[in-house]
Amino acid sequence: MAVRVEKDGAVWTVIHSRPKARNAMDPESAVALYDAFTAFDADDCASVAVFWGEGGAFCAGWDLKHASALSGAEALDLFDFPEEGEPPMAAMGPSRLELSKPVIAAVAGPAVAGGMELAIWADMRVMEETAFMGVYCRRWGIPLIDGGTVRLPRLVGEGRAIDLLLTGRRVDAAEALTIGLCEYVVPQGKAREKAEEVARDISRFPQSCVRADRRSARKHHGLSLREALRQEWWNSKAEVTRGIEGAARFAGGKGRGGDFDDL
């Protein structure tokens, strides 16, 4: 199987394994990844997912050998975005999913073209120091259709995003960290380990509150400041009430001095 899931309590690690193709996305993998993340979001016992490409590559993009066998019209029909209703699965699998729980991408080697789109679909990115991103499909005249032109400017700002989109240049891990394209850089071979460590930390917290803050941060795009503040309040009002229990634990001596270990 090209995709498997390994579970450690509330943390799921979704593994894409086509190492001979540098984890380029073919139809079988796309469906399997889509199904795995859908199952993760629906499982009440799952809190955080790690997305990892086995064999030293996160994802080298859409499988161009497969793409070359399609006609232009056929390719469009497969992934057409309707004017109303839920969109179908995307070419890269889960990239159109709007999950209710966080996903951390553990990036080794290339995350390029559609692979970069998958990496920035995740909530956070851990990159190995030898990993890199880039819109490598620029060379072949293939546009980004899996959220890249939407998510990239939100992550790094419009000017930097336009630079990366138009030049297709390679972005190494150190630059990615500097411009906000990733959140952690780790030694080679350690991306999965670090991503799972962060995932376990997040999974320890009250999950309804984690999801409320994540949802509020993601939903404010396009709103005025006042509307965003209103949305934040109504999104999280119930969590403030639940948080009183946490305040009582603090009053009883837990978590003093910013201690996150004894909750």
N, C-alpha and C positions, 0 to 999 in steps of 0.2 A: 504494500500500500504506500502511496506517495505521501499520505498525511496520517499522522497518528496523534493521540492526545495522552499525555502523562499527567496524572493528578497527584497532588500533594496537599491533602486537606482542601482548603478553599481556593488553592492556586492551581490553575490548569496551564500546562505548557503545550501549546499547539505547534506541532513540528511538521514542517514541509520538507520532504526528503526526496529530491531528484538531483543528487549531487553531481551526476554526470552531465546534467544540463545546467549546472550552477543554479538549480532551483528556479529555472524559468517556468512560467506558468502555462500549463496546457489545460484543456477542458476538464480532464479528470481531477487534477489538483484544484482547479477553481471551484468545482462543485464540492469537493471534499472539505476545503477550507471554509467555504460558505456554510456548510452543514455543521462543521465543528464549532464555529463561532456562534451560530444560531443556537446550538445546543447549550453552549456555555452561558449565553444570556438567559436562557430559559430555566437553568438548573438553580434551584434555591440554595444549594450547598456551595455553589461556585461564587467567588467574589472578584478575583483578578485573574486575567489571562496573560501569559507570556507568549509571544509569537516569535518563533525561532526557525531559521533555515539550517538544516543539518548539512555537515560536510564543508563548512568554511565559506558559504555564500548565503546571504539573506535571500535575495531574489534578483536574477539578471533580467527581469522584465517579462513581457509576454513572449511566449515561444514563437520566434519568427519563422521557424520551419513549419509550424502548424499554420501560422498566419498566411504564409506564402501560398498555401493551398486553397485559400478562400478567395472568392470574388469580392469586390468592394461592397456590392449590395448585400451579399450574404453576411458579411461581417457586421454591417450595420443592423440588419434585421435581428441578429442574435441578441444584441444588447440595447436595442432601441429604448429610449426613455420616454414613457407616455406623458401626455400633458396632465393627466389626472391619475390618481391611484398610486399604489406601490410600484417602484421600479423593479425590473427583473434583476437577476444576478448580473454583476458586471463582468467584464472580460477577465479582470484580475481576481474574481471571486467575491470576497467580503467587502470590497471597498465602498459599496453603496449602503452597507448596513449602518444603522444608527443604534448602537448598543446602549444599554442602560448601565453597563459596568466598564471599568477601565481595562485597557489592553496596553501592555508594554512591549515594544518591539526590541528584540535582542539582535543587533545587527553585526554580522561578521562579513568581511569581504564586500562584494558589490551589493548595493541596493539601488539599482539604476532603472531608468525609464519607469515602467509599471511597478517595478520593485520599490522604487523611491516613493511612488504613490501609496503603496501598501504601508511603508514605514511611517509616512506622515498621516496615514489614516489612524494609526495607533495614538494613544494619548501621550505617551512618552517614548523616547528612544534611548537605548543604551548602545553605544557604538564602540567596537574594539578600535584600538589606535591605528590599526591597518585597514579599517573599513572605509568605504567611500560611497557617496551618492552622486547622482548626476542624471540629467535628462538626455541620456544617450540616444534615445529614439529620434532626437533632433536630426541625426545624420541621415535617416531614412524617410523623413517627411511624415512620420507617424505622430499625430497629436496626442496629448494627454487627455484621456477620457474617463479616468478613474479617480477624479477629485484633485489631481495635482495642481491645476490652475486655480482652484478654489482654496485649498488648504495651505499651499505654500506661501502666498502673501500674508495669510493670517499668522503664520508662524514666524516669518523672517522679515516682514514688511514688503511693500510693493516694489521698491527699487531693487532690493536684493533678489526678490523673486523673479522680476523681469530679466535681470542679468542671468540667472540660472536657467530660466526657461528659454531664452533666446540663444544663448551661447552653447548650452548643453554641456558646459565644462564640468570636470571632475571636482567634487567637493570632499576633501579628506576630513577625517574625524575632528582634527584640531580646529579647522575652520568651521565645521558644522557646530561645534560647541560654542565658538565665539559668536556666531550669528543667530543662535537659538534654534538650529535645525536638529539638535539633539540635547539631551539633558545630562548625560554621563558619558565619559570616555574611560575605557578600561583596557588593560593589557590584552594582547591577542589571546583568544581562546577563553576569555572570561565574561563575554557578554551575557550568555545564558545565566551563568551563576549570579551575576550582579542583578539582572532583571528579576530573577526569582527571589533574590533577597529583598529587593524593593517591593515586589508583589506581596511577599509574606508580611512585611511591615504594614502595608496598606490594609491587608486582610484582617489585621488585629483590631482595627477601629470599628465603631458602630457603622454598619454598612449603609443604612438608610441615609445617614448624614453625609457620608462620603459621596454617595450617588447624587444627593441633592446639590451639594456644592459643585460637583462635576457638571451636572446638568445645567446649573445656572451659568457657569463659566462658558459653556458651549452654546447656549441659546441666546446670548445677548447681541450677537452680530447683527448689524443693521438696525438696531434700536437706538432711540435717543437715550441720553443719560437718564432722564426721568423714567422712561418706559423700562429701561434695563433695571433700575433700582426697584421699580414696582414689581417686575417679574421676579427679581431676587427675593423680595419679601414674601410674595405669595407662594413661591416655589419652596421656601425654607421655613416658613412660619411654624409648621408642625414640628420641625426638628428642634427648634428652640425650646419648645415645651418638653420634648424628650430629653434634651440636654440638661435639664435641671437635675436629673439623676447623676449625671457626670459631675455637675457642680457640687453635689453632696459628697461624692467620693473625694473631690479635691479638698473640701472642707474637713474631711476626715483624715487628711494627710497624704492622699495619693497624688502623684504627679508633680510634687513640689520641685521648684528649680528647673522646670522644663524637662523633667524626667519622663521619657516615653516608654521606659522598660517595665515599670510596675504600675499597670493600669487596672 
